[in-house]
Amino acid sequence: MEVMIRLQKAGKTANKRYNYRIVATSKNSSRESRHLEILGHYDPSQKPAVISINKEKVNQWLAKGAILSDTVKSLLGKVKT
């Protein structure tokens, strides 16, 4: 099973702006389907956008062969170490 780390819609605010979870999931599953593990959260509706990622869990999944989506790769670059 190929694992991908990507965004999953989590809910929306009053202005119909979505919040997202950063999850590890099967590559063939849809965006709203079940995930293997939640790795963080992303809220683009707040200024500045709120990004929280558990880097230890992300590194564990990458060691197991998981693939990052382009968006998550970009978000990882923006997170302060």
DRENZATOR-980590 format. One record per residue: residue number from 1; chain; x, y, z of N, C-alpha, C in turn. Coordinates in pm, 1 decimal. Example, Ala and Ser with C-alpha at 12.3 -4.5 7.8 and 13.67 -1.06 7.14 Angstrom:
<pt i="1" ch="A" n_u="1319.0" n_v="-569.0" n_w="780.0" ca_u="1230.0" ca_v="-450.0" ca_w="780.0" c_u="1320.0" c_v="-330.0" c_w="780.0"/>
<pt i="2" ch="A" n_u="1285.0" n_v="-225.0" n_w="708.0" ca_u="1367.0" ca_v="-106.0" ca_w="714.0" c_u="1290.0" c_v="3.0" c_w="787.0"/>
This chain:
<pt i="1" ch="A" n_u="84.3" n_v="-117.4" n_w="0.0" ca_u="0.0" ca_v="0.0" ca_w="0.0" c_u="89.4" c_v="124.4" c_w="0.0"/>
<pt i="2" ch="A" n_u="65.4" n_v="211.3" n_w="-95.9" ca_u="139.9" ca_v="336.7" ca_w="-101.4" c_u="71.7" c_v="439.0" c_w="-11.7"/>
<pt i="3" ch="A" n_u="150.9" n_v="507.5" n_w="68.6" ca_u="98.6" ca_v="606.7" ca_w="162.6" c_u="138.0" c_v="745.1" c_w="114.5"/>
<pt i="4" ch="A" n_u="43.0" n_v="838.2" n_w="124.9" ca_u="67.3" ca_v="975.5" ca_w="85.1" c_u="30.1" c_v="1067.0" c_w="201.4"/>
<pt i="5" ch="A" n_u="109.3" n_v="1170.2" n_w="221.1" ca_u="80.2" ca_v="1270.0" ca_w="322.5" c_u="20.7" c_v="1389.5" c_w="248.5"/>
<pt i="6" ch="A" n_u="-106.6" n_v="1420.4" n_w="280.3" ca_u="-176.6" ca_v="1526.1" ca_w="208.4" c_u="-280.7" c_v="1592.8" c_w="297.0"/>
<pt i="7" ch="A" n_u="-352.6" n_v="1691.4" n_w="239.0" ca_u="-454.2" ca_v="1764.2" ca_w="312.5" c_u="-588.3" c_v="1692.2" c_w="304.0"/>
<pt i="8" ch="A" n_u="-668.5" n_v="1705.6" n_w="409.8" ca_u="-804.6" ca_v="1652.5" ca_w="414.9" c_u="-894.0" c_v="1762.1" c_w="470.6"/>
<pt i="9" ch="A" n_u="-1006.0" n_v="1788.7" n_w="403.0" ca_u="-1098.3" ca_v="1890.4" ca_w="452.5" c_u="-1150.4" c_v="1848.7" c_w="588.6"/>
<pt i="10" ch="A" n_u="-1153.2" n_v="1943.8" n_w="682.9" ca_u="-1196.0" ca_v="1911.7" ca_w="818.6" c_u="-1325.7" c_v="1981.7" c_w="855.8"/>
<pt i="11" ch="A" n_u="-1353.5" n_v="2096.2" n_w="802.8" ca_u="-1473.5" ca_v="2170.5" ca_w="837.5" c_u="-1466.6" c_v="2307.6" c_w="776.9"/>
<pt i="12" ch="A" n_u="-1574.6" n_v="2382.3" n_w="792.2" ca_u="-1571.1" ca_v="2516.3" ca_w="737.4" c_u="-1619.1" c_v="2617.8" c_w="838.5"/>
<pt i="13" ch="A" n_u="-1573.8" n_v="2738.9" n_w="821.2" ca_u="-1610.8" ca_v="2847.2" ca_w="911.0" c_u="-1740.0" c_v="2910.1" c_w="860.5"/>
<pt i="14" ch="A" n_u="-1783.8" n_v="3016.1" n_w="923.6" ca_u="-1907.5" ca_v="3082.8" ca_w="884.9" c_u="-1899.8" c_v="3139.7" c_w="742.9"/>
<pt i="15" ch="A" n_u="-1781.8" n_v="3175.1" n_w="698.5" ca_u="-1765.7" ca_v="3232.7" ca_w="564.5" c_u="-1737.8" c_v="3127.8" c_w="458.4"/>
<pt i="16" ch="A" n_u="-1766.1" n_v="3001.3" n_w="488.1" ca_u="-1745.7" ca_v="2889.1" ca_w="396.2" c_u="-1599.4" c_v="2873.8" c_w="356.6"/>
<pt i="17" ch="A" n_u="-1511.1" n_v="2902.7" n_w="449.2" ca_u="-1368.8" ca_v="2879.1" ca_w="426.8" c_u="-1331.7" c_v="2753.2" c_w="501.6"/>
<pt i="18" ch="A" n_u="-1262.4" n_v="2665.7" n_w="435.7" ca_u="-1232.5" ca_v="2534.7" ca_w="491.6" c_u="-1108.7" c_v="2535.5" c_w="580.0"/>
<pt i="19" ch="A" n_u="-1109.7" n_v="2446.5" n_w="677.5" ca_u="-992.2" ca_v="2412.7" ca_w="757.2" c_u="-947.6" c_v="2276.1" c_w="708.9"/>
<pt i="20" ch="A" n_u="-821.3" n_v="2245.9" n_w="725.0" ca_u="-768.3" ca_v="2120.0" ca_w="674.4" c_u="-689.8" c_v="2045.7" c_w="781.0"/>
<pt i="21" ch="A" n_u="-686.7" n_v="1914.3" n_w="768.1" ca_u="-598.6" ca_v="1829.0" ca_w="847.7" c_u="-487.4" c_v="1783.0" c_w="755.4"/>
<pt i="22" ch="A" n_u="-370.6" n_v="1764.5" n_w="811.3" ca_u="-260.7" ca_v="1703.6" ca_w="736.8" c_u="-257.9" c_v="1558.8" c_w="781.7"/>
<pt i="23" ch="A" n_u="-281.0" n_v="1466.7" n_w="687.4" ca_u="-299.6" ca_v="1326.3" ca_w="723.3" c_u="-211.7" c_v="1235.1" c_w="637.8"/>
<pt i="24" ch="A" n_u="-185.9" n_v="1117.3" n_w="693.3" ca_u="-124.7" ca_v="1008.8" ca_w="617.8" c_u="-239.5" c_v="918.6" c_w="575.0"/>
<pt i="25" ch="A" n_u="-250.0" n_v="892.3" n_w="445.4" ca_u="-360.2" ca_v="813.6" ca_w="392.7" c_u="-314.0" c_v="731.7" c_w="273.3"/>
<pt i="26" ch="A" n_u="-393.6" n_v="635.4" n_w="235.1" ca_u="-362.4" ca_v="554.4" ca_w="118.1" c_u="-365.3" c_v="642.6" c_w="-6.5"/>
<pt i="27" ch="A" n_u="-274.7" n_v="620.6" n_w="-97.8" ca_u="-264.4" ca_v="703.8" ca_w="-217.0" c_u="-389.7" c_v="694.4" c_w="-304.1"/>
<pt i="28" ch="A" n_u="-456.9" n_v="580.7" n_w="-301.6" ca_u="-572.5" ca_v="559.5" ca_w="-388.7" c_u="-704.4" c_v="606.3" c_w="-328.6"/>
<pt i="29" ch="A" n_u="-706.5" n_v="647.5" n_w="-203.1" ca_u="-831.0" ca_v="688.9" ca_w="-139.6" c_u="-863.8" c_v="834.0" c_w="-173.8"/>
<pt i="30" ch="A" n_u="-992.8" n_v="869.7" n_w="-160.0" ca_u="-1034.5" ca_v="1006.3" ca_w="-189.7" c_u="-993.0" c_v="1100.1" c_w="-76.3"/>
<pt i="31" ch="A" n_u="-1005.6" n_v="1229.2" n_w="-101.2" ca_u="-959.9" ca_v="1328.9" ca_w="-5.0" c_u="-1037.9" c_v="1322.2" c_w="126.1"/>
<pt i="32" ch="A" n_u="-1167.4" n_v="1290.7" n_w="121.3" ca_u="-1250.3" ca_v="1289.1" ca_w="242.2" c_u="-1261.5" c_v="1151.6" c_w="306.9"/>
<pt i="33" ch="A" n_u="-1190.6" n_v="1053.1" n_w="257.0" ca_u="-1202.8" ca_v="917.5" ca_w="311.9" c_u="-1123.1" c_v="902.8" c_w="441.9"/>
<pt i="34" ch="A" n_u="-1123.1" n_v="782.6" n_w="496.2" ca_u="-1052.6" ca_v="756.4" ca_w="621.8" c_u="-902.7" c_v="777.0" c_w="606.0"/>
<pt i="35" ch="A" n_u="-840.0" n_v="815.5" n_w="713.5" ca_u="-695.7" ca_v="838.4" ca_w="712.8" c_u="-629.3" c_v="738.3" c_w="806.5"/>
<pt i="36" ch="A" n_u="-499.2" n_v="723.8" n_w="791.8" ca_u="-422.9" ca_v="636.0" ca_w="879.9" c_u="-383.2" c_v="707.2" c_w="1008.6"/>
<pt i="37" ch="A" n_u="-344.9" n_v="835.2" n_w="995.4" ca_u="-302.9" ca_v="911.5" ca_w="1112.8" c_u="-310.1" c_v="1060.8" c_w="1081.7"/>
<pt i="38" ch="A" n_u="-350.4" n_v="1139.8" n_w="1181.4" ca_u="-349.9" ca_v="1285.0" ca_w="1168.5" c_u="-212.1" c_v="1335.7" c_w="1209.5"/>
<pt i="39" ch="A" n_u="-151.1" n_v="1414.9" n_w="1122.4" ca_u="-15.3" ca_v="1464.2" ca_w="1146.8" c_u="-10.8" c_v="1612.7" c_w="1179.5"/>
<pt i="40" ch="A" n_u="-120.0" n_v="1684.5" n_w="1155.5" ca_u="-121.8" ca_v="1827.1" ca_w="1184.7" c_u="-248.5" c_v="1893.1" c_w="1134.8"/>
<pt i="41" ch="A" n_u="-251.3" n_v="2027.2" n_w="1143.2" ca_u="-367.0" ca_v="2106.3" ca_w="1101.8" c_u="-319.9" c_v="2228.0" c_w="1024.1"/>
<pt i="42" ch="A" n_u="-408.9" n_v="2276.9" n_w="934.5" ca_u="-379.8" ca_v="2395.4" ca_w="855.3" c_u="-508.4" c_v="2476.4" c_w="844.2"/>
<pt i="43" ch="A" n_u="-503.9" n_v="2602.7" n_w="886.8" ca_u="-619.4" ca_v="2691.3" ca_w="880.7" c_u="-582.2" c_v="2816.2" c_w="801.1"/>
<pt i="44" ch="A" n_u="-613.1" n_v="2818.8" n_w="670.2" ca_u="-576.2" ca_v="2933.2" ca_w="587.5" c_u="-667.3" c_v="3054.2" c_w="606.1"/>
<pt i="45" ch="A" n_u="-781.3" n_v="3039.1" n_w="676.4" ca_u="-876.1" ca_v="3149.5" ca_w="690.5" c_u="-830.0" c_v="3254.2" c_w="791.7"/>
<pt i="46" ch="A" n_u="-739.8" n_v="3217.9" n_w="881.3" ca_u="-687.8" ca_v="3314.9" ca_w="978.3" c_u="-569.6" c_v="3390.4" c_w="918.4"/>
<pt i="47" ch="A" n_u="-549.3" n_v="3511.7" n_w="965.7" ca_u="-437.8" ca_v="3592.6" ca_w="918.2" c_u="-342.3" c_v="3616.6" c_w="1032.7"/>
<pt i="48" ch="A" n_u="-220.8" n_v="3568.1" n_w="1031.3" ca_u="-159.8" ca_v="3478.4" ca_w="932.8" c_u="-213.8" c_v="3335.5" c_w="946.4"/>
<pt i="49" ch="A" n_u="-198.6" n_v="3259.5" n_w="841.5" ca_u="-249.0" ca_v="3121.9" ca_w="840.7" c_u="-183.5" c_v="3040.6" c_w="951.7"/>
<pt i="50" ch="A" n_u="-264.3" n_v="2954.4" n_w="1014.7" ca_u="-215.7" ca_v="2871.6" ca_w="1125.3" c_u="-174.8" c_v="2736.0" c_w="1069.7"/>
<pt i="51" ch="A" n_u="-49.0" n_v="2699.4" n_w="1091.7" ca_u="3.0" ca_v="2570.6" ca_w="1046.6" c_u="65.9" c_v="2501.3" c_w="1166.8"/>
<pt i="52" ch="A" n_u="16.7" n_v="2382.0" n_w="1199.4" ca_u="79.3" ca_v="2304.5" ca_w="1307.0" c_u="101.3" c_v="2162.6" c_w="1255.5"/>
<pt i="53" ch="A" n_u="226.6" n_v="2120.7" n_w="1257.1" ca_u="263.1" ca_v="1989.1" ca_w="1204.0" c_u="352.9" c_v="1918.5" c_w="1304.9"/>
<pt i="54" ch="A" n_u="325.6" n_v="1790.5" n_w="1329.0" ca_u="410.6" ca_v="1709.0" ca_w="1414.3" c_u="520.7" c_v="1651.0" c_w="1324.7"/>
<pt i="55" ch="A" n_u="636.6" n_v="1716.3" n_w="1325.5" ca_u="745.1" ca_v="1677.5" ca_w="1234.6" c_u="800.7" c_v="1538.3" c_w="1264.5"/>
<pt i="56" ch="A" n_u="795.6" n_v="1496.4" n_w="1391.0" ca_u="845.1" ca_v="1362.2" ca_w="1425.0" c_u="761.5" c_v="1254.9" c_w="1356.4"/>
<pt i="57" ch="A" n_u="629.6" n_v="1270.8" n_w="1358.2" ca_u="541.6" ca_v="1173.2" ca_w="1292.7" c_u="559.1" c_v="1176.9" c_w="1140.8"/>
<pt i="58" ch="A" n_u="575.6" n_v="1297.7" n_w="1085.9" ca_u="597.5" ca_v="1310.1" ca_w="941.2" c_u="725.4" c_v="1237.5" c_w="902.1"/>
<pt i="59" ch="A" n_u="831.9" n_v="1256.2" n_w="979.3" ca_u="958.4" ca_v="1189.3" ca_w="949.7" c_u="947.0" c_v="1038.1" c_w="960.7"/>
<pt i="60" ch="A" n_u="865.8" n_v="989.5" n_w="1057.2" ca_u="843.6" ca_v="845.2" ca_w="1068.8" c_u="776.0" c_v="790.6" c_w="943.4"/>
<pt i="61" ch="A" n_u="673.7" n_v="861.8" n_w="893.9" ca_u="605.0" ca_v="815.7" ca_w="773.3" c_u="695.9" c_v="824.4" c_w="650.4"/>
<pt i="62" ch="A" n_u="778.0" n_v="928.6" n_w="643.1" ca_u="870.5" ca_v="940.1" ca_w="530.0" c_u="972.6" c_v="826.5" c_w="531.9"/>
<pt i="63" ch="A" n_u="1015.3" n_v="785.3" n_w="650.7" ca_u="1108.9" ca_v="672.9" ca_w="662.3" c_u="1044.8" c_v="542.5" c_w="616.1"/>
<pt i="64" ch="A" n_u="913.3" n_v="533.0" n_w="629.2" ca_u="841.3" ca_v="413.5" ca_w="584.7" c_u="809.8" c_v="417.9" c_w="435.1"/>
<pt i="65" ch="A" n_u="841.4" n_v="529.8" n_w="368.3" ca_u="821.6" ca_v="538.7" ca_w="223.9" c_u="703.8" c_v="623.0" c_w="180.3"/>
<pt i="66" ch="A" n_u="648.0" n_v="702.3" n_w="269.0" ca_u="534.7" ca_v="788.2" ca_w="233.4" c_u="580.8" c_v="898.7" c_w="138.7"/>
<pt i="67" ch="A" n_u="487.0" n_v="948.7" n_w="59.8" ca_u="513.6" ca_v="1054.1" ca_w="-37.5" c_u="440.5" c_v="1179.9" c_w="7.4"/>
<pt i="68" ch="A" n_u="507.2" n_v="1296.8" n_w="0.3" ca_u="444.6" ca_v="1424.4" ca_w="34.3" c_u="373.8" c_v="1481.7" c_w="-87.2"/>
<pt i="69" ch="A" n_u="254.6" n_v="1538.7" n_w="-66.5" ca_u="190.0" ca_v="1612.2" ca_w="-174.5" c_u="263.8" c_v="1745.6" c_w="-190.0"/>
<pt i="70" ch="A" n_u="245.1" n_v="1811.4" n_w="-303.0" ca_u="313.8" ca_v="1937.6" ca_w="-327.4" c_u="274.1" c_v="2044.0" c_w="-224.6"/>
<pt i="71" ch="A" n_u="146.3" n_v="2047.0" n_w="-188.4" ca_u="98.9" ca_v="2146.1" ca_w="-91.8" c_u="158.3" c_v="2123.4" c_w="45.7"/>
<pt i="72" ch="A" n_u="161.2" n_v="1999.8" n_w="91.4" ca_u="217.4" ca_v="1969.3" ca_w="222.5" c_u="367.2" c_v="1996.9" c_w="223.0"/>
<pt i="73" ch="A" n_u="434.3" n_v="1968.6" n_w="113.4" ca_u="577.1" ca_v="1998.1" ca_w="104.0" c_u="600.3" c_v="2148.4" c_w="119.1"/>
<pt i="74" ch="A" n_u="514.3" n_v="2228.9" n_w="58.4" ca_u="523.5" ca_v="2372.9" ca_w="70.6" c_u="496.7" c_v="2419.3" c_w="213.5"/>
<pt i="75" ch="A" n_u="396.3" n_v="2359.6" n_w="278.8" ca_u="364.4" ca_v="2395.3" ca_w="417.1" c_u="477.4" c_v="2358.8" c_w="511.7"/>
<pt i="76" ch="A" n_u="542.5" n_v="2244.9" n_w="488.9" ca_u="655.8" ca_v="2205.9" ca_w="573.6" c_u="768.7" c_v="2307.6" c_w="564.1"/>
<pt i="77" ch="A" n_u="786.5" n_v="2365.2" n_w="446.2" ca_u="888.4" ca_v="2466.5" ca_w="429.2" c_u="857.1" c_v="2595.7" c_w="504.2"/>
<pt i="78" ch="A" n_u="727.8" n_v="2623.5" n_w="526.4" ca_u="687.2" ca_v="2746.9" ca_w="593.6" c_u="687.4" c_v="2735.1" c_w="745.8"/>
<pt i="79" ch="A" n_u="685.4" n_v="2612.2" n_w="797.8" ca_u="679.8" ca_v="2591.2" ca_w="942.7" c_u="815.4" c_v="2624.3" c_w="1003.5"/>
<pt i="80" ch="A" n_u="813.0" n_v="2700.7" n_w="1111.8" ca_u="937.4" ca_v="2736.2" ca_w="1180.3" c_u="988.8" c_v="2617.3" c_w="1256.9"/>
<pt i="81" ch="A" n_u="1119.2" n_v="2597.5" n_w="1256.6" ca_u="1178.9" ca_v="2484.5" ca_w="1326.8" c_u="1201.0" c_v="2514.6" c_w="1471.6"/>
